[in-house]
Amino acid sequence: MASLLKELKISEMNKGASTGSKWYASTGTKIVSYSPVDGKPIASVTYCDRKAYETIMQTAQAAFVEWRTWPAPKRGEIVRQIGNELRKNKATLGKLVSYEMGKSLQEGMGEVQEMIDICDFALGLSRQLYGLTMHSERPGHRMYEQYHPLGITGIISAFNFPVAVWSWNCMIALVCGDVCVWKPSEKVPLSAIACQHIIAKVFKENKVPEGVSSIIIGGAEIGQWLTSDERVPLISATGSTRMGKAVGAAVAARLGRSILELGGNNAIIISKEADLDIAIVGSLFGAVGTAGQRCTTTRRLIIHEDVYETFKRKLVHAYKQLKIGNPLKEENHVGPLIDKDAVNGYLNALAEVKKEGGKMVVQGGVLTGKGFESGCYVRPCIAEVTPDMEIVKKETFAPILYLIKYKKIEEAIAIQNGVPQGLSSAIFTLNLREAERFLSVAGSDCGIANINIGTSGAEIGGAFGGEKETGGGRESGSDAWKAYMRRQTNTINYSDQLPLAQGIKFTV
């Protein structure tokens, strides 16, 4: 991995904060980033301390004063160039993401492609930050709405997508005229540092103000500094529901804004009228992709009783074909969990399934021996359960799939909706009525609802996010950009009179 770090020009790992081209020394804790692939240390990183944090924030404030005055299409041009740099570095950065986080090489490459895609989207968006014009009730008046930049956008990202979720937020925020301060997961700091070096090159070549996109490395304490900082009008945080509740409360206490992308407990309904062959593919990737460590991972399969045994048999056969091992080898489907804590969470969930009376269809367990020395590799497993079990209502960030039987579509939708989370959902059916019912107001209560595709693998063109304990925020495509800007209503009087609204008369 030393050659990867060198190729990405990662040379400032001993410093925990950067405003772009400048890195700041820190007296913070020094940590080592270990790869879950082989358990080996990759490099050490120093956490940002309070002094460096203050430097970052002051520099970001100053940068915003200038950056907001750049025309939006010019800001979009900077983002376009970032996309080009990511294209040049896709193979190397994708490999680093895969090695540091543990996802398959294809998924690592796919994550960098998401970054490239959002740059393309943001480039087009830079010429489409539209307001509205409306008719005034007063003669000789014109009314319209426009959007202005907010200021500093604080971005807190999770380990499972070390770089993509940052880019969803950052590239949109940049074209909106905001500046960004990013706190990446302390479990995957090197991928973030690599991104900082990539964008610093673009910024330097274009004389972008220092501080337009900054990074602060550290743990929960640094996240608390960011969320409680009144200089940061918007916090976008991705992580657990527990973390999101703390962030949301801290930001709301100072009347700031937050975009929260939290837990998912996603289900696929398998209708008796489904194409079972494509349903198997969608269910399998949804359940084991990223070793079950996606917020959109398929955790529940709700299967019609008429096809239950047939589909279960096909699924068990498909699980037997899975190859588990080093994710840098393209023939492997499943890599490791992020760390030993995640493994313990997996084992605790399996114990709870058995305690509540669940039946294991495909057995789980921790893998040992050659190639599994890190202790982070586990078997993707399947359990037959009932929807009322408490463990089924919880999100376990691991490849555990629950099978539930249903009779009628209304029952299936109720089961789908009967969990605290509301991120992604899907149904496989060739029945038009079932499909439309699933998408209706009486259907899925999730932020994402799909027909004949799985729960994971969202495209950047659509707004991404969920409801209930998932947080309610939206990132990436559609009109999600509005969250990064402040709306202003303007009225212009071009007459020689001063009529008041609502017909009020005021004379002196």
N, C-alpha and C positions, 0 to 999 in steps of 0.2 A: 504493500500500500504506500510505501514511501515514494515510489515513482508517481503514483496518482496525486499525492499531495504536492509534489514538486511540479507536476504538469499543470495543476490548478493554481500554482503560485501561492500556496498556503504557507506563509512564513511568519505570521503574527499570532500564533496560537498562545503565546505567553502573555498576550494582552487581551483583556476581556471586553473592550468596547471600541467601536469605530464609527466615525462620522462620514466615511467614504474612503478617501485615500489615507486619512490619518487614523492611526491606532494609538490607544492610550494605555500606558502602563497602569497596573492595578495591584493593590495589596490584598485582593480577594483570595478566596480559597482556590487552590489548584486541584483540578480533577483530571482523571484520565478517561478518555473515551475508549471503551472496550467494544469490540465487535462481537455480536451474538453468534456470528457465523462460526468462529473458531475460538472465541474467548480471549483472543490476544489484544493487547493494548495497541491502539492506533497512534494516538498522540495525546499529550496533556494540554489542558486549556486552563487559563486563569479566569475566575469569575470577575465580573465588573464590580468595583467598589463604589461607595457613595460619591467620592470625589469625581471619578470618571463619569458616573451617571449624570452629575450636575453639568459637567462639560458637554456631554451629549445633548442634554435638554436645552441648554443655552444656545448651542450651535444650531440645533434644529429650529428653535424659535427664530433665530436670525435668518436662517435659510428660507423659512416660509415667507418672510417679508418680501424677499426677492422672487422666489419661485412662483408665487401666486400671480405675479405680474407677467410671467411668460405666457404668450398666447397658447391656448389649449392644443392646437395642432402642432406647435413647436414642442410642447411637452410630449405629445404623442410620438414625435420623431425620435425623441430620446428613448422612449419605450420600444420603438421599432428596432433601434440599434441594440438594445438589450436582448431582444428576441434573436437577433442575428448572432450575438455573442454566445447565447445559449445553444444555438444550433451548432456552432463550432465546437462547443464543449460538451455536447450531449452525451457522447459515449463515456467520457471520463467522469463527468458529474453523475451520470446514471449509475456507473459502477461504484462510485463512492457512496451514493445513497443506498444502494443495495448492500454493500459491505457494512456500512455503519449501522443501518437500521435492521437489515436481515430480510428484506423483501426480495422476491425473485428479480433476476437481472432484467427480464422483460418489463416488470412493474417499475423498476428503477428508471429504466429508459422512458417508460410511459409517463412517469411523474415529471421528468424534464420536458417531455413533449407537451404536457399540460401547461407548463410555464411558457413555452413557446406559443401555444395556442392563445393563452390569455394576453400575451403581448400583442398578437395580431388583433384580438378583439378590442383591446384598449386603444390601439392605434386608430381603428375605425370610430370608436367611441369619442375620441378627442375632437371630432368634428360633428358630434351629435349630442352635445350636452344641452338639450332643448329646454326652453321654458314654455310658457303659455301666454297667449294674449286673449283677453276677455273684454266684453262690452261693459262700459260703465253706465250706471243709471243716471249719471249727471252729464248734461250736454257739454261738449267741448273738453271732455276728459278721455284719457286713454289709460287702461289698466293692463298690466302684464306681470308675469312672474319670471324671475331668473334665479339661477343657482350660483352660489359663490363657494370657494374653498372653505373648509372648516378650520384647518390648522394642522396640528400634529395628530397623526393616526398611530395609536399604539397597537402593535400586532403581537399576540401571544399564540404561538403555534405548538402543535403536539408532535410527538416522536414519530407517529405512524406515517405522516407525510412531511418529511423533514424540510422540504423546500416548496412544494406546489401550493400549499395553502397560503404561505407568505406571499407568493406571487399573485394569487387571486386578489388579495387585499392590496398589495403594494402597487401593482401596475394600474389598477383602477384608481387608487388614491392619487397616484402621481399625475395621471392625466386630468384629474379633477382639481389639481393645484395644491393638494395637501403634501406634507412631508411625512415620512414614516420613521418610527423607532420600533425595531423588531427584537423581541425576546424569544429566541428559538428554544425548543426543548433542550434542557441540559443533558438529555440522553443522546442527542445527535448534534452536537455543536459544530462538528467539522464540516458537514454539508452546508450549514448556514454560513460559516466563514468563507467557504469556497464561493458561494453566491455573492458575498460582499466584495470579494476580489474581482469577480466577473463584472459586476455593475460599476465598480470604481473605475475600471478602465474606460468605460463609456462616458462616465461623468467627467473624467479628467479631459478626455478628448473634446468634449463639448462645453467645457467651462461651466458645468453645472455647479451651483453653490455647494460648498462643503456642508453636510448635514441634511441634505434632501432625503437620503435613505441611510439610517444609522442602525447599528446592531449593538445589543447589550447581552452578554453571555452570563447566565446565572440561574439560580434556582427560584424557589417560591418567593423568597424575600424580595428579589428584584422585580418579580411580577407584581408584588404588593406595592412597591414604590411607584410603578407605572400606573396601576389602576387607581391609586389614590391621588395622583398628581393632577392638580387643577389646570395645568398647562396642556393637558391632553384631552381634548373635547370628545374624542371617539376611541374606544377600545374595542378591538375585534379579537375575541378569544376563542380558541378551539381546544377542547379537552373534555374531561369528565363532567357530569352533571354537578357533582359536589364542588368542583373547581368553579364552574360557571355560576353557581349560586353565590359564591363568595365574591367573584368578580362583579357580577351584576349588582349586588348589594353595595359594594364599595363605590362603584361608578354612579349608581343612582343617588347615593348619599350626597354627592357633590353636584347632582343634576347634570351629569354627563350622559353621553350616549354609549350604548354597547351593542355589538353584534355578537351573539353567542351561538356557537356551533358545538353542541354537546352530545350526549350519548344517543345511541341508536339501538333498537331491539327489533330489527327488521324482519318482516315475514314475506314469504311467497305463498300465494294460494295456488294449488294445483287442481284445476277443475277436472271433472270427468271428461270434459270435451277439450282438454289440452292436447297439444302436440307434445307427447311425452319425450320425444327425442331431443327437441330443443329445450324443453323444461329441465331435463337432466343437466345439460351444459350450463344453463343459467344458474341452476341451483348449486352445482358443484363449484363453479368459479366464485359465486357469491359467498359460499360457506368457507372455502379454504384459501381464497386469494389473500395475500399478505398474512397468511397463517391466522386468519380470523381477526386481524387487528385493524380493520377499517371501521369507521363509524357507520358505514353502509353495509357491513357484512350481513349476509343472510344468516339469521340465528334460529328462525322458526320456519318450518314447512307445514302448511295447513293443507292436507291432502283429502280429496273426496274419497269416501269409503269404497266406491266402486272401483277405483284405480289404486287404492292405497297399497295393497300387497304387491301389485305389479311394479309400481313406481319405487317402492322400498327395495325390491329385488334389484332393479336397475341401478338404483343409487348405491347399494352395497357393492355391486359389481364395479361401479365406477370408482368407488373409494379404494378398491383393491389395486387399481391401476395407478394410483397416485405415487409419485416418487418424492421422497423427503430427503433433503440434504442441502449441501452448499448452494445457496441461491445464485452464486455467480456461474454455476454450471446450468446452461440453458435447458438441459433435459429434466431438471428438477422442478416440480410444481410448487412445493411447499418448503419454505425456509424456517428459521427458528423464531421463537418469541423474542421480544426485545431484551429480556433479562430474567434473572431467577425469581424476582418478585412476580412477574407475569406467569411464570411456570407454577408458582404456588397458588396464584389466583385460579388457574386452570384446574389444578388438583383439588382445590377446595370446592369448586363448582361441581366437579364430578362426584365428590363425596356427598354433596348436598342433593344431587340428582338421585343417587342411590338411597339416601336417607328418606327422601320424599316418595319413594316407590317407583321411580323411573326405571325403564328397562333398557340396558345398553344393547344396541343393535350392532354397532361397530365399536369395539373396545378402544379406550384411550390409554394414555400412559406416556411416561418420559422415555425418550430413546437414549441409549447409552452405547458405548463402543466406538470403533473407528469412525471418524467423521462427525461424531456427535459430542466431542470433548467439552464443548462449551456448557453443556447441561441445559441448553435452552430449546432443544428440539422435542416436540411432542407429536403424538399421533392425532390427526383429525379424527373425531369420533361422532357417533350418532346415537341419540337416545330417544326412545318412545316415551312421551310424557302426556300429561293432561294440562290444559291451559290454566288451571287454577293453582298450579304449583308455584311457590314463591320464587324459586330459582329461575323459572321460565320468564318471570317479569323483570329480571335483572339483566344488565348487560355484562357479559363476561368477555373480556378482550382476548379471545382464544378460539381455536377452531372446534367449537362444540355446536352441533346442529340438533335441534329438537324437532321431532315428528309428532304431529297432532292430526287426528282424524275428524272429518266433519261430514254432515249429511246435506245441508242446504246452504246456498250461497250467503243468505242472511246470517247464518251461524258463523260461517267462515269470516265474514267481514267483522262481526262482533269480536271474534277471537283475535283477529288481526289488530283491532283497535284497543283491545283490552290490556294494554300495558302502559306504563307511564310515559314511555318515549314515543316520538312521532316523527322520525326522520324519513325513512324510505320504505316503500312497499311495492308489491307487484302481484299480478295474477297472470297465470298462463291459461288461456282459454281461446277457443275458436268460436265461442258463442257471443254474438254481438251484444245481446241483452246483458249478459254477465259483465262484459267489459265495460259497458256504459254505466251499469249500476255501480261498479267498483270506483269509477271516476266521478260519480254524482255526489251531491251534497250529503247523501245518506251512505256514501261509500267510505273509502280510506280517509282517515283523519291525519295523514302524514303530509309533510311538505313535498314529498316526491311520490308519485304513484305511476307505475309503469304497466304496460300491457305487453305480454309476450317477450319481455326482457327481464333480467334480474334486478336486484336492488342496488348493486354497485356498478361503478363505471359511468358516473354522470359526465355529461359534456359541459364545457365551460360556457356555452351559449345560453344555458338556462340558469335562472337564479337557484342557488344551492342552499338548502337549509330545511329546518323542520319545525314542528310544533310541540306543545306540551313541554316535557322536561328536556327536549332537544334544544330549546332556547328561543326559537321564533325568529332568529336572524336570517338574513340572506346575503350571500356573497356571489362573486363572479358575474354571471351574465344577466340578461334582461335589463331591468331598470334598477338593479342592485346599486348602481353608481350613486343613486340619490342619497343613500345613507352616508356617503362620504362628503356631502355638501350641505350647505345651509340654504334654505329657500327664502327668497325675499319677494314680497309683493310691492309693486311700484304703481303709483298713480300720478299721471301728469295732467295738469290743467293747462290747456293751451287757449282758453277763452279769456275774455276780459271781465268775467264775473267770478264769484266764489260761492257757487251753490253748495249746500251741505247734503250729505247722504240722508236717506230716509225722509226727505222733504222738510227737514228741520229749518226753521227760520231763526236767524240770530241778527238782530239789528241793534245799533248803538246810536 
